[in-house]
Amino acid sequence: MQAKTSVTLSLDEATLRKLGDFYAGSLLEPSSPYIILEAESEDCHVAVYSKRDKEGKRKVVFQGKKAEYEASIFGYVKEDGPKRKDGAPKSMFPQIGSDEVGTGDFFGPVIVVGAYVEKKDLPYLKELGVTDSKKLSDEQILSIGKSLINRIDYSSLSLDNPKYNEVHEQGLNMNAIKAKMHNAVLLNLKRKHRYAHAYIDQFAEPGVYFSYLKKEKEVLRDLNFSVKGELHYVSVAAASIIARYSFLRKMEAIGEKYGVTIPLGAGPVVDEFAKRFVSKYGIDELRSICKANFANFKKVI
């Protein structure tokens, strides 16, 4: 059966935030007042519509040669294909999982974290409330994250804005940047925990992911890709919380430097803040704390 070139999904807010992160580097100006997010990757155009259904979900339309593939990242299952199975069984321990944060935020760094979890850690993690970080409030993240970093082994990488802008201008897109960072934190933990199973929250097709790493000296290839991995593997969930915790702390530090609270995300509130920031500190100072390839930057300069 020929692959569809148009797929429509209804997605909840948690999945929409994931979608926003995934397409952060390829956002377009919405072409209609009824569209709140529009993006275009190499072979797929994506539009998120503002109207919600009775369940509070929004319609998302994927169009192009890779419509089915990119929709599958967010839960679509081909009608003529097998049901998706995410990686290995949940009972595989010890395990290492990785996740990232900051890819959909105009301000602040990109942070990738890998977390190591043993079976004996499960009761503690359950009691702590470890789940997908997007389901937790910032207050919960700050509390749980502080406990996690003192309990489990983890590896973290933070790419600050000046360096992010530099490597992006050199030709690395967001997914290439993420792939290199994920590979680094996973390798770091795998060296210490040789027999751990490794999981990654999938943001690109495995073949594409490894193509980003073809020039790396060492690549972890014994890796399980899992869509919505934070819902399937506790190590990915723990990594997502530590990453978010680290991101919030770094945003606090940036805010303290300028005596302001810096808004998260990449919406209209961010645009207005950026304009006020530039009027006070200048465009070069803005570049030092933002991702200059985002559409938000073009609205200011």
FENLIN-V538463 format. One record per helix or strand. SS is the DSSP state (@ for helix, = for strand). FROM is the first residue (numbers start at 0). TO is the last residue. Records with the same first field share a line. If there is no record, write none. Layout:
SS->FROM-TO, FROM-TO
This chain:
=->5-10, 26-27, 34-39, 44-51, 57-62, 94-100, 106-106, 109-116, 153-158, 196-200, 223-225, 289-289
@->12-21, 23-25, 66-71, 118-127, 132-134, 137-147, 160-168, 173-191, 205-210, 228-231, 233-257, 267-280, 282-286, 294-299
